[in-house]
Amino acid sequence: MSALTGFPFDEIAERGSIHDTDAAELRRAVYEDGGISKEEAERLIALNSACPVQSTEWSDLFREALTDFVVNQSEPEGYITQENADWLIANIAPDGMIKSRKELDLIVQMIDQARWSPSLLVAFALAQVSEAVIHSDGPLRSNAEPLRIDDDEVELVRRMIYAFGGDGNVAVTRAEAEMLADINDSLDQEHVNSAWVELYVKAMANFLLANSGYSVPSREAALRSDAWLDERGELSPFELVQSIARTSLDDVIGEYRRLSIEESTLARLDREYRELITGEEIDADEAAWLADRLARDGELTLAETALLSYIKEMQAEIDPRFDEILELRLNAA
């Protein structure tokens, strides 16, 4: 029998508010047997959805209990499996969109604490930002200009990508790159945020280099914001591209290097191990995908132009298919 039997869920849901005393009683009941069951987790999610007025104590319990269930109690411990990621999304966002910022923070916390998680989970989180940017709607923003991304939203995206990378040197994944490309494609090119361009360039370069046989630095090192952005003032598109291509390379260029044959083999085995643990298939032909995605409309965006300048300045040995496909794409325009 669940320790939550007899707890007044219906009464609390009817009044639409969760008090500190409710949260404290729930905490005792949930952890009475040392853990949380799927039934209990689903009841907590239902209660959270039913109560727009919530105490801080409840918010803490909600994040802690759900993170314990998904990350710490499920097997293999410390990993978020594909099955659990699907369950989480289906329960907190049955229509594909979150209802509050708290739910997004929950997902980011889970990703941050897990040793590994399916890329679909961070892609789902990034999709919430994409929806806010495109439609200027939802819990992340209101009454803002659509098709623009502000500094706070750029930092939220950076935080999500940091969390998914964890403490190791994990390259940006295809799922993340796809969502970044979607956001970039949606932006009004007359009002592009330079902080966004910088993050896009660094993330996509990380993705491309990792799939061209390079070792990658930690995400924190690869994607951190440069100091010059804080003093950027008004830059023309040309000045922005040049600044990112040159200035942003200084602190990170030495962190990328070609992998040896042995290191490449170990990297492949690591990808296969993660695929086995999480149940997520990993596509190997990523450089070709990115080349085909750039200039999808036959014209490069400002961020895509900056990315190509960044790679050129780096003098990196890129997968030859990247240049071949990109040239065909641009010549066909």
VOBA-1610 file (N, C-alpha, C; in pm, whole numbers, padded with zeros to 5 digits, always signed):
BEGIN
Met+00085-00120+00000Met+00000+00000+00000Met+00088+00124+00000Ser+00053+00223-00080Ser+00132+00345-00089Ser+00125+00424+00040Ala+00238+00484+00077Ala+00242+00569+00197Ala+00156+00693+00180Leu+00113+00722+00058Leu+00032+00841+00032Leu-00117+00814+00049Thr-00153+00689+00080Thr-00294+00658+00103Thr-00348+00744+00217Gly-00458+00811+00193Gly-00516+00897+00296Gly-00474+01041+00287Phe-00372+01071+00204Phe-00331+01212+00190Phe-00439+01285+00109Pro-00477+01407+00151Pro-00590+01478+00089Pro-00557+01542-00047Phe-00521+01460-00145Phe-00489+01513-00278Phe-00606+01591-00338Asp-00725+01532-00332Asp-00841+01596-00396Asp-00874+01729-00331Glu-00865+01734-00199Glu-00895+01858-00127Glu-00797+01969-00166Ile-00669+01937-00173Ile-00567+02036-00208Ile-00585+02080-00353Ala-00612+01985-00442Ala-00631+02019-00583Ala-00753+02109-00601Glu-00857+02084-00523Glu-00979+02165-00535Glu-00955+02310-00494Arg-00876+02330-00389Arg-00849+02468-00346Arg-00743+02535-00433Gly-00664+02454-00508Gly-00569+02510-00605Gly-00443+02568-00547Ser-00409+02532-00424Ser-00287+02585-00362Ser-00223+02481-00273Ile-00091+02479-00271Ile-00014+02386-00188Ile+00065+02468-00086His+00042+02443+00042His+00108+02518+00148His+00234+02444+00196Asp+00316+02512+00274Asp+00436+02450+00330Asp+00400+02327+00414Thr+00291+02337+00490Thr+00252+02223+00574Thr+00213+02102+00490Asp+00147+02126+00377Asp+00113+02016+00285Asp+00240+01950+00233Ala+00335+02033+00192Ala+00460+01981+00135Ala+00539+01902+00239Ala+00541+01951+00363Ala+00614+01882+00468Ala+00552+01745+00496Glu+00418+01740+00500Glu+00349+01613+00522Glu+00374+01517+00406Leu+00371+01570+00285Leu+00398+01488+00167Leu+00540+01433+00169Arg+00635+01515+00208Arg+00774+01471+00212Arg+00790+01352+00306Arg+00729+01362+00424Arg+00738+01251+00519Arg+00677+01124+00462Ala+00562+01140+00395Ala+00493+01023+00340Ala+00571+00961+00224Val+00620+01046+00135Val+00690+00997+00016Val+00816+00920+00053Tyr+00892+00973+00149Tyr+01021+00913+00182Tyr+01014+00821+00304Glu+00892+00788+00346Glu+00874+00700+00462Glu+00942+00566+00441Asp+00933+00514+00318Asp+00994+00384+00288Asp+01129+00398+00217Gly+01182+00520+00214Gly+01315+00543+00158Gly+01320+00572+00011Gly+01206+00572-00057Gly+01207+00599-00200Gly+01071+00644-00249Ile+01059+00657-00382Ile+00935+00703-00443Ile+00899+00611-00558Ser+00773+00569-00561Ser+00726+00479-00667Ser+00677+00559-00787Lys+00655+00488-00899Lys+00602+00555-01018Lys+00464+00613-00990Glu+00381+00537-00918Glu+00246+00587-00884Glu+00256+00716-00804Glu+00347+00719-00706Glu+00363+00839-00624Glu+00414+00956-00708Ala+00508+00928-00797Ala+00562+01033-00883Ala+00451+01092-00970Glu+00367+01007-01025Glu+00259+01056-01111Glu+00156+01136-01033Arg+00132+01099-00907Arg+00038+01176-00825Arg+00095+01314-00792Leu+00225+01321-00770Leu+00289+01450-00744Leu+00279+01540-00867Ile+00299+01483-00984Ile+00289+01561-01108Ile+00147+01612-01127Ala+00048+01525-01101Ala-00092+01566-01115Ala-00126+01678-01017Leu-00077+01668-00895Leu-00104+01772-00795Leu-00038+01903-00836Asn+00083+01896-00887Asn+00153+02017-00932Asn+00074+02087-01043Ser+00019+02009-01135Ser-00058+02067-01245Ser-00188+02130-01197Ala-00245+02075-01089Ala-00376+02121-01041Ala-00368+02246-00954Cys-00248+02281-00909Cys-00235+02391-00812Cys-00147+02504-00866Pro-00207+02612-00912Pro-00128+02725-00961Pro-00055+02800-00850Val-00105+02791-00727Val-00041+02859-00614Val+00040+02755-00537Gln+00172+02778-00529Gln+00260+02676-00471Gln+00364+02741-00380Ser+00393+02674-00270Ser+00494+02724-00177Ser+00634+02683-00223Thr+00735+02750-00167Thr+00874+02715-00197Thr+00906+02573-00153Glu+00852+02535-00038Glu+00874+02399+00014Glu+00824+02294-00086Trp+00710+02322-00147Trp+00657+02229-00248Trp+00747+02223-00371Ser+00791+02338-00418Ser+00877+02342-00536Ser+01002+02259-00514Asp+01061+02270-00395Asp+01181+02193-00363Asp+01152+02043-00362Leu+01039+02006-00299Leu+01002+01865-00291Leu+00974+01808-00430Phe+00904+01884-00512Phe+00869+01838-00646Phe+00994+01805-00727Arg+01091+01896-00728Arg+01215+01871-00805Arg+01293+01755-00746Glu+01304+01752-00612Glu+01385+01650-00547Glu+01326+01510-00567Ala+01195+01497-00546Ala+01132+01365-00555Ala+01134+01312-00698Leu+01103+01397-00794Leu+01103+01351-00934Leu+01244+01318-00982Thr+01343+01396-00938Thr+01482+01367-00976Thr+01527+01236-00914Asp+01489+01213-00788Asp+01523+01086-00723Asp+01464+00969-00801Phe+01338+00982-00840Phe+01271+00872-00910Phe+01335+00844-01045Val+01357+00948-01125Val+01404+00929-01262Val+01554+00899-01268Val+01633+00966-01184Val+01779+00957-01196Val+01840+00859-01096Asn+01799+00867-00970Asn+01872+00798-00864Asn+01815+00661-00827Gln+01687+00638-00851Gln+01626+00510-00811Gln+01611+00411-00925Ser+01596+00460-01045Ser+01575+00371-01160Ser+01707+00309-01203Glu+01699+00188-01258Glu+01817+00119-01308Glu+01837+00149-01457Pro+01963+00166-01500Pro+02085+00173-01419Pro+02093+00305-01342Glu+02131+00297-01217Glu+02133+00414-01130Glu+02223+00524-01188Gly+02172+00646-01186Gly+02249+00759-01235Gly+02231+00789-01382Tyr+02160+00701-01454Tyr+02134+00722-01596Tyr+01984+00747-01617Ile+01953+00836-01710Ile+01814+00854-01751Ile+01795+00772-01879Thr+01715+00670-01872Thr+01694+00585-01989Thr+01594+00649-02085Gln+01593+00597-02206Gln+01496+00643-02305Gln+01353+00625-02253Glu+01327+00511-02189Glu+01193+00483-02136Glu+01152+00586-02032Asn+01242+00619-01939Asn+01208+00715-01835Asn+01195+00857-01891Ala+01275+00889-01991Ala+01262+01021-02054Ala+01126+01034-02122Asp+01084+00928-02192Asp+00952+00929-02256Asp+00842+00943-02152Trp+00855+00870-02042Trp+00755+00878-01934Trp+00747+01019-01878Leu+00863+01079-01852Leu+00866+01214-01794Leu+00797+01315-01885Ile+00833+01315-02012Ile+00775+01411-02106Ile+00625+01390-02119Ala+00583+01263-02126Ala+00440+01233-02140Ala+00359+01282-02021Asn+00422+01283-01903Asn+00349+01322-01782Asn+00352+01471-01753Ile+00463+01538-01778Ile+00467+01681-01746Ile+00428+01768-01864Ala+00430+01711-01984Ala+00394+01789-02103Ala+00321+01700-02203Pro+00201+01654-02169Pro+00129+01561-02257Pro+00101+01616-02396Asp+00095+01749-02408Asp+00074+01809-02541Asp+00203+01858-02603Gly+00316+01822-02540Gly+00446+01858-02595Gly+00504+01988-02543Met+00427+02063-02463Met+00476+02191-02411Met+00458+02195-02260Ile+00559+02249-02190Ile+00550+02263-02046Ile+00452+02374-02009Lys+00402+02368-01885Lys+00306+02468-01839Lys+00370+02576-01753Ser+00488+02546-01696Ser+00553+02644-01609Ser+00704+02632-01619Arg+00773+02736-01577Arg+00919+02737-01578Arg+00974+02631-01482Lys+00899+02600-01377Lys+00945+02501-01280Lys+00971+02366-01346Glu+00885+02329-01440Glu+00899+02200-01507Glu+01024+02197-01595Leu+01055+02311-01656Leu+01177+02318-01736Leu+01300+02310-01646Asp+01295+02380-01532Asp+01406+02373-01437Asp+01425+02230-01385Leu+01314+02158-01369Leu+01321+02018-01325Leu+01400+01935-01426Ile+01369+01951-01552Ile+01437+01873-01656Ile+01585+01907-01660Val+01618+02036-01652Val+01759+02076-01654Val+01832+02018-01534Gln+01767+02018-01416Gln+01829+01961-01297Gln+01854+01812-01314Met+01758+01741-01371Met+01776+01598-01394Met+01893+01570-01488Ile+01896+01644-01597Ile+02004+01627-01695Ile+02139+01655-01630Asp+02143+01758-01546Asp+02267+01799-01481Asp+02316+01692-01384Gln+02224+01628-01312Gln+02263+01531-01211Gln+02291+01392-01267Ala+02233+01362-01382Ala+02251+01228-01440Ala+02391+01211-01498Arg+02441+01090-01493Arg+02569+01060-01558Arg+02553+01064-01709Trp+02435+01025-01755Trp+02404+01033-01898Trp+02254+01032-01915Ser+02207+01096-02020Ser+02064+01099-02048Ser+02043+01103-02198Pro+01929+01057-02247Pro+01903+01061-02391Pro+01900+01204-02442Ser+01953+01226-02559Ser+01957+01361-02614Ser+01817+01415-02642Leu+01718+01327-02653Leu+01582+01375-02676Leu+01535+01462-02561Leu+01591+01441-02440Leu+01546+01518-02325Leu+01595+01662-02333Val+01722+01682-02368Val+01771+01820-02383Val+01709+01883-02507Ala+01682+01803-02610Ala+01615+01857-02728Ala+01475+01905-02693Phe+01407+01831-02606Phe+01274+01873-02561Phe+01283+02007-02486Ala+01384+02019-02399Ala+01401+02144-02324Ala+01430+02260-02419Leu+01517+02237-02516Leu+01549+02342-02613Leu+01428+02377-02699Ala+01342+02280-02723Ala+01222+02306-02802Ala+01130+02405-02732Gln+01135+02408-02599Gln+01053+02504-02525Gln+01102+02647-02552Val+01234+02664-02562Val+01289+02795-02595Val+01253+02831-02738Ser+01264+02734-02828Ser+01230+02758-02968Ser+01086+02805-02981Glu+00996+02742-02910Glu+00855+02780-02915Glu+00836+02923-02865Ala+00907+02958-02758Ala+00896+03093-02703Ala+00949+03196-02802Val+01060+03164-02867Val+01121+03258-02962Val+01032+03278-03084Ile+00980+03169-03138Ile+00902+03177-03262Ile+00767+03244-03239His+00699+03204-03130His+00562+03250-03109His+00549+03355-02999Ser+00660+03381-02927Ser+00657+03476-02816Ser+00545+03443-02719Asp+00536+03315-02684Asp+00426+03268-02601Asp+00478+03160-02506Gly+00397+03127-02407Gly+00432+03020-02316Gly+00492+03072-02187Pro+00530+02980-02095Pro+00578+03019-01963Pro+00715+03086-01961Leu+00791+03077-02070Leu+00925+03135-02070Leu+00925+03283-02105Arg+00820+03332-02166Arg+00816+03474-02201Arg+00673+03517-02232Ser+00651+03647-02228Ser+00522+03703-02267Ser+00544+03846-02312Asn+00467+03888-02410Asn+00471+04026-02460Asn+00609+04067-02510Ala+00684+03972-02564Ala+00814+04004-02622Ala+00804+03994-02774Glu+00900+04056-02841Glu+00901+04052-02987Glu+00925+03909-03034Pro+00840+03856-03122Pro+00865+03722-03175Pro+00986+03722-03268Leu+01040+03604-03289Leu+01153+03581-03381Leu+01280+03652-03337Arg+01289+03680-03207Arg+01411+03735-03149Arg+01445+03656-03024Ile+01573+03655-02988Ile+01617+03586-02867Ile+01700+03684-02785Asp+01666+03700-02657Asp+01737+03798-02575Asp+01851+03731-02498Asp+01929+03813-02427Asp+02047+03761-02357Asp+02010+03655-02253Asp+01900+03675-02180Asp+01859+03578-02078Asp+01825+03443-02140Glu+01760+03446-02255Glu+01725+03321-02323Glu+01848+03252-02379Val+01944+03330-02426Val+02070+03271-02472Val+02139+03199-02357Glu+02140+03263-02239Glu+02205+03200-02123Glu+02129+03077-02076Leu+01996+03077-02092Leu+01918+02958-02058Leu+01957+02843-02150Val+01970+02870-02279Val+02013+02767-02374Val+02153+02717-02337Arg+02243+02810-02303Arg+02379+02771-02265Arg+02376+02680-02142Arg+02290+02715-02045Arg+02279+02635-01923Arg+02231+02494-01955Met+02134+02482-02045Met+02084+02349-02084Met+02194+02265-02146Ile+02271+02326-02236Ile+02376+02252-02305Ile+02489+02216-02208Tyr+02521+02306-02114Tyr+02618+02274-02010Tyr+02572+02151-01932Ala+02445+02152-01890Ala+02392+02044-01807Ala+02403+01910-01878Phe+02368+01906-02005Phe+02371+01780-02079Phe+02513+01728-02094Gly+02610+01817-02100Gly+02749+01775-02115Gly+02808+01716-01989Gly+02751+01751-01872Gly+02803+01700-01747Gly+02945+01746-01721Asp+03019+01664-01647Asp+03157+01699-01612Asp+03259+01653-01715Gly+03218+01568-01809Gly+03314+01513-01905Gly+03325+01596-02031Asn+03412+01551-02120Asn+03432+01617-02249Asn+03339+01553-02352Val+03212+01589-02343Val+03108+01532-02429Val+03072+01633-02537Ala+03083+01592-02662Ala+03054+01683-02772Ala+02905+01713-02781Val+02873+01827-02841Val+02734+01862-02869Val+02675+01755-02960Thr+02554+01712-02931Thr+02492+01601-03002Thr+02410+01649-03122Arg+02372+01554-03206Arg+02288+01584-03323Arg+02154+01645-03280Ala+02092+01589-03176Ala+01962+01640-03131Ala+01973+01786-03087Glu+02081+01818-03015Glu+02101+01957-02972Glu+02127+02047-03092Ala+02212+01998-03183Ala+02244+02078-03302Ala+02120+02106-03385Glu+02031+02009-03395Glu+01908+02028-03472Glu+01821+02137-03410Met+01811+02138-03277Met+01728+02239-03211Met+01793+02377-03222Leu+01925+02384-03210Leu+01994+02512-03227Leu+01973+02565-03369Ala+01978+02474-03466Ala+01955+02515-03605Ala+01812+02563-03625Asp+01717+02497-03560Asp+01577+02540-03570Asp+01558+02680-03514Ile+01617+02704-03396Ile+01606+02837-03335Ile+01671+02941-03426Asn+01790+02909-03476Asn+01862+03004-03561Asn+01784+03036-03689Asp+01725+02934-03749Asp+01648+02956-03873Asp+01527+03045-03850Ser+01475+03044-03727Ser+01352+03120-03700Ser+01377+03268-03671Leu+01502+03306-03646Leu+01532+03441-03600Leu+01522+03544-03712Asp+01474+03661-03675Asp+01471+03776-03765Asp+01615+03819-03789Gln+01663+03806-03912Gln+01803+03833-03944Gln+01838+03982-03937Glu+01738+04066-03924Glu+01764+04209-03907Glu+01792+04245-03762His+01763+04155-03670His+01780+04184-03527His+01839+04061-03457Val+01957+04019-03499Val+02019+03900-03443Val+02105+03938-03322Asn+02085+03867-03212Asn+02160+03890-03089Asn+02301+03834-03104Ser+02402+03916-03081Ser+02540+03871-03098Ser+02577+03761-02999Ala+02516+03762-02879Ala+02542+03655-02783Ala+02491+03522-02837Trp+02379+03526-02909Trp+02327+03405-02972Trp+02423+03356-03080Val+02469+03446-03165Val+02559+03408-03273Val+02683+03340-03216Glu+02738+03397-03109Glu+02858+03340-03048Glu+02831+03199-02995Leu+02719+03180-02924Leu+02686+03047-02871Leu+02662+02947-02983Tyr+02587+02988-03084Tyr+02559+02900-03198Tyr+02690+02856-03264Val+02779+02950-03289Val+02906+02919-03356Val+02986+02818-03275Lys+03001+02843-03146Lys+03083+02756-03063Lys+03021+02617-03050Ala+02889+02610-03036Ala+02823+02480-03022Ala+02832+02399-03151Met+02805+02464-03264Met+02809+02393-03392Met+02952+02354-03431Ala+03048+02438-03398Ala+03188+02403-03425Ala+03228+02282-03343Asn+03185+02279-03217Asn+03212+02165-03131Asn+03153+02037-03190Phe+03030+02046-03237Phe+02961+01932-03300Phe+03036+01886-03424Leu+03074+01980-03510Leu+03139+01947-03637Leu+03278+01889-03615Leu+03356+01949-03527Leu+03492+01902-03503Leu+03492+01763-03440Ala+03400+01740-03346Ala+03392+01608-03283Ala+03360+01500-03385Asn+03282+01536-03487Asn+03245+01440-03591Asn+03340+01443-03710Ser+03453+01513-03693Ser+03559+01513-03794Ser+03688+01457-03736Gly+03675+01385-03623Gly+03791+01317-03566Gly+03872+01396-03467Tyr+03811+01497-03403Tyr+03882+01578-03303Tyr+03834+01544-03162Ser+03928+01554-03067Ser+03888+01552-02927Ser+03829+01688-02894Val+03741+01692-02796Val+03676+01819-02764Val+03699+01852-02617Pro+03703+01982-02585Pro+03715+02023-02445Pro+03581+02005-02374Ser+03579+02032-02245Ser+03452+02030-02174Ser+03359+02134-02235Arg+03232+02115-02217Arg+03137+02212-02274Arg+03154+02349-02209Glu+03186+02350-02082Glu+03205+02480-02016Glu+03318+02558-02081Ala+03427+02488-02116Ala+03539+02555-02182Ala+03504+02592-02326Ala+03435+02502-02395Ala+03407+02524-02537Ala+03301+02630-02562Leu+03207+02645-02468Leu+03090+02729-02494Leu+03078+02852-02405Arg+03176+02874-02318Arg+03162+02989-02227Arg+03158+03120-02305Ser+03087+03215-02248Ser+03071+03346-02312Ser+03199+03425-02300Asp+03238+03492-02408Asp+03360+03571-02407Asp+03336+03708-02345Ala+03440+03760-02280Ala+03429+03889-02211Ala+03397+04003-02307Trp+03445+03994-02431Trp+03424+04105-02524Trp+03277+04128-02554Leu+03194+04024-02533Leu+03051+04041-02560Leu+02986+04140-02465Asp+03039+04148-02341Asp+02982+04240-02244Asp+03007+04385-02281Glu+03105+04409-02366Glu+03140+04546-02405Glu+03125+04565-02556Arg+03037+04485-02616Arg+03036+04479-02762Arg+02981+04605-02828Gly+02888+04674-02762Gly+02828+04790-02826Gly+02756+04749-02954Glu+02747+04841-03047Glu+02681+04812-03174Glu+02786+04766-03277Leu+02768+04645-03327Leu+02860+04592-03427Leu+02783+04567-03556Ser+02848+04596-03668Ser+02788+04561-03796Ser+02794+04410-03812Pro+02714+04351-03900Pro+02722+04206-03921Pro+02863+04160-03955Phe+02934+04235-04039Phe+03071+04198-04075Phe+03162+04201-03952Glu+03151+04306-03871Glu+03234+04318-03751Glu+03204+04205-03653Leu+03078+04168-03642Leu+03040+04060-03551Leu+03102+03928-03596Val+03090+03898-03724Val+03147+03773-03777Val+03297+03769-03754Gln+03366+03879-03783Gln+03511+03883-03766Gln+03551+03872-03620Ser+03476+03936-03531Ser+03508+03932-03388Ser+03495+03791-03333Ile+03389+03723-03372Ile+03368+03586-03324Ile+03473+03492-03382Ala+03502+03507-03510Ala+03598+03417-03576Ala+03737+03431-03517Arg+03774+03551-03476Arg+03911+03573-03427Arg+03919+03573-03274Thr+03841+03659-03210Thr+03852+03675-03066Thr+03811+03550-02990Ser+03704+03484-03034Ser+03651+03369-02960Ser+03740+03246-02969Leu+03835+03245-03061Leu+03923+03129-03076Leu+04036+03128-02974Asp+04071+03243-02921Asp+04192+03256-02841Asp+04199+03158-02725Asp+04086+03143-02650Asp+04089+03063-02529Asp+04063+02914-02552Val+04018+02877-02671Val+03971+02740-02688Val+04041+02663-02799Ile+04111+02730-02890Ile+04164+02660-03007Ile+04261+02548-02969Gly+04337+02568-02862Gly+04432+02465-02822Gly+04367+02343-02759Glu+04238+02353-02728Glu+04167+02242-02663Glu+04122+02135-02764Tyr+04121+02170-02892Tyr+04081+02074-02996Tyr+04207+02014-03060Arg+04210+01882-03075Arg+04322+01817-03143Arg+04272+01689-03210Arg+04346+01647-03313Arg+04307+01525-03385Arg+04323+01403-03294Leu+04226+01314-03300Leu+04234+01190-03225Leu+04324+01090-03297Ser+04398+01011-03219Ser+04474+00901-03278Ser+04377+00789-03315Ile+04426+00689-03387Ile+04342+00575-03425Ile+04287+00506-03300Glu+04375+00490-03200Glu+04331+00424-03076Glu+04225+00506-03005Glu+04244+00638-03001Glu+04147+00725-02934Glu+04013+00727-03009Ser+04019+00723-03141Ser+03896+00719-03221Ser+03818+00590-03194Thr+03892+00480-03180Thr+03827+00352-03150Thr+03760+00356-03013Leu+03830+00412-02915Leu+03773+00424-02780Leu+03650+00514-02780Ala+03656+00623-02858Ala+03542+00715-02867Ala+03420+00644-02927Arg+03445+00562-03029Arg+03334+00487-03091Arg+03275+00388-02992Leu+03360+00318-02917Leu+03311+00223-02818Leu+03231+00293-02709Asp+03276+00414-02672Asp+03203+00490-02570Asp+03064+00528-02620Arg+03055+00569-02748Arg+02924+00602-02805Arg+02833+00480-02805Glu+02889+00364-02841Glu+02809+00242-02844Glu+02763+00203-02704Tyr+02849+00227-02604Tyr+02812+00196-02466Tyr+02697+00285-02420Arg+02706+00415-02451Arg+02599+00508-02413Arg+02468+00471-02483Glu+02480+00428-02608Glu+02362+00387-02684Glu+02296+00266-02618Leu+02378+00172-02571Leu+02327+00052-02504Leu+02259+00087-02372Ile+02322+00175-02294Ile+02270+00210-02162Ile+02140+00288-02172Thr+02135+00387-02259Thr+02019+00477-02264Thr+01912+00430-02361Gly+01944+00334-02449Gly+01846+00290-02547Gly+01827+00387-02660Glu+01923+00478-02680Glu+01912+00581-02783Glu+02010+00553-02896Glu+01961+00555-03019Glu+02047+00532-03135Glu+02123+00660-03169Ile+02252+00648-03197Ile+02336+00762-03228Ile+02377+00756-03374Asp+02346+00859-03450Asp+02378+00866-03593Asp+02525+00900-03611Ala+02592+00828-03701Ala+02736+00850-03720Ala+02768+00949-03831Asp+02673+00980-03918Asp+02702+01063-04035Asp+02664+01208-04008Glu+02723+01266-03903Glu+02678+01396-03855Glu+02731+01514-03935Ala+02857+01508-03979Ala+02915+01620-04053Ala+02838+01646-04182Ala+02799+01538-04250Ala+02722+01552-04373Ala+02585+01613-04345Trp+02526+01574-04232Trp+02395+01632-04195Trp+02407+01783-04177Leu+02511+01829-04106Leu+02525+01972-04080Leu+02546+02049-04209Ala+02627+01996-04299Ala+02649+02064-04427Ala+02519+02080-04503Asp+02436+01978-04499Asp+02308+01984-04570Asp+02211+02079-04501Arg+02227+02095-04370Arg+02136+02181-04294Arg+02171+02329-04313Leu+02299+02361-04323Leu+02339+02500-04343Leu+02288+02550-04478Ala+02250+02676-04480Ala+02200+02736-04605Ala+02086+02654-04663Arg+02001+02605-04573Arg+01891+02519-04618Arg+01800+02590-04719Asp+01789+02720-04704Asp+01708+02799-04797Asp+01791+02856-04911Gly+01916+02806-04924Gly+02003+02856-05029Gly+02078+02982-04992Glu+02065+03024-04867Glu+02130+03147-04823Glu+02175+03131-04679Leu+02297+03171-04650Leu+02351+03157-04515Leu+02295+03265-04423Thr+02260+03227-04300Thr+02225+03326-04199Thr+02353+03388-04144Leu+02338+03493-04063Leu+02455+03557-04003Leu+02532+03459-03916Ala+02462+03380-03837Ala+02529+03285-03749Ala+02600+03176-03829Glu+02540+03131-03939Glu+02604+03030-04023Glu+02728+03085-04091Thr+02722+03211-04133Thr+02840+03275-04192Thr+02952+03283-04090Ala+02916+03320-03966Ala+03016+03329-03859Ala+03076+03192-03829Leu+02995+03087-03835Leu+03044+02951-03811Leu+03149+02912-03914Leu+03122+02938-04041Leu+03217+02902-04146Leu+03346+02982-04133Ser+03336+03109-04094Ser+03456+03191-04073Ser+03537+03138-03955Tyr+03467+03094-03852Tyr+03531+03038-03732Tyr+03609+02912-03767Ile+03546+02823-03843Ile+03612+02698-03883Ile+03732+02727-03973Lys+03716+02823-04064Lys+03826+02859-04154Lys+03943+02916-04074Glu+03915+03003-03979Glu+04020+03063-03896Glu+04091+02956-03814Met+04018+02852-03777Met+04073+02745-03697Met+04170+02658-03777Gln+04154+02656-03909Gln+04236+02573-03998Gln+04225+02425-03960Ala+04104+02383-03928Ala+04081+02245-03889Ala+04060+02156-04011Glu+04092+02028-03995Glu+04070+01930-04102Glu+03929+01872-04086Ile+03836+01928-04162Ile+03697+01889-04150Ile+03666+01772-04242Asp+03571+01690-04202Asp+03523+01581-04287Asp+03498+01638-04428Pro+03563+01582-04533Pro+03551+01638-04668Pro+03408+01644-04720Arg+03320+01559-04669Arg+03180+01562-04714Arg+03113+01693-04676Phe+03162+01755-04568Phe+03102+01881-04524Phe+03117+01988-04632Asp+03240+02007-04681Asp+03264+02107-04785Asp+03193+02072-04916Glu+03192+01943-04950Glu+03130+01900-05076Glu+02980+01929-05076Ile+02913+01891-04969Ile+02768+01909-04963Ile+02731+02056-04953Leu+02809+02131-04873Leu+02779+02274-04858Leu+02796+02347-04991Glu+02899+02312-05067Glu+02921+02377-05197Glu+02805+02347-05292Leu+02759+02222-05293Leu+02645+02187-05378Leu+02521+02263-05337Arg+02501+02277-05206Arg+02384+02348-05155Arg+02384+02493-05200Leu+02499+02560-05185Leu+02508+02702-05220Leu+02503+02724-05371Asn+02563+02634-05448Asn+02562+02648-05594Asn+02424+02624-05653Ala+02342+02547-05581Ala+02208+02517-05631Ala+02110+02631-05606Ala+02152+02727-05523Ala+02061+02837-05488Ala+02038+02929-05607
//
